Amino acid sequence: MGETLSKIGIVVSTYNSNITQRLLEGSLESLQSAGWNGEKVETLKVPGAWELPLAAQRLLDRDEVLGVVVLGAVIRGETTHDQHINRAVSSALMDLMLASGKPVGFGLLTCNTLEQAIHRAGGNVGNKGCETAEAVLAML
């Protein structure tokens, strides 16, 4: 019998992919710098922020997954839809972290404008994808 390879999971939304792809690249860079690459990282893509908790749960349920980096971008529109999504997703992710006892990195951007999101995905505010992966590594 072979030894099970420990992994870190990444769940990334493809909605606002111009932003989330940059977050993903940042997370992968940070993980790789810490020695987590190749088969040690498993990435799942989901359609939007709403689907992030279910995919994160699927990864967290697996013994070999030590923690999960969650990435997405919700940008305010003309209604309050963004507020409902942000609140529900953040609450669900916190619940998953506490229930699993494994770190869940919160890399869901909750911005008022596209410009703010760009600045947080490698712009003048840094890359929150890097920071989220580093937080998961610190918690491990």
Secondary structure, 3 states (H helix, E strand, C coil): CCCCCCEEEEEEECCCHHHHHHHHHHHHHHHHHCCCCHHHEEEEEECCHHHHHHHHHHHHCCCCEEEEEEEEEEECCCCCHHHHHHHHHHHHHHHHHHHHCCCEEEEEEEECCHHHHHHHEEECCEEHHHHHHHHHHHHC
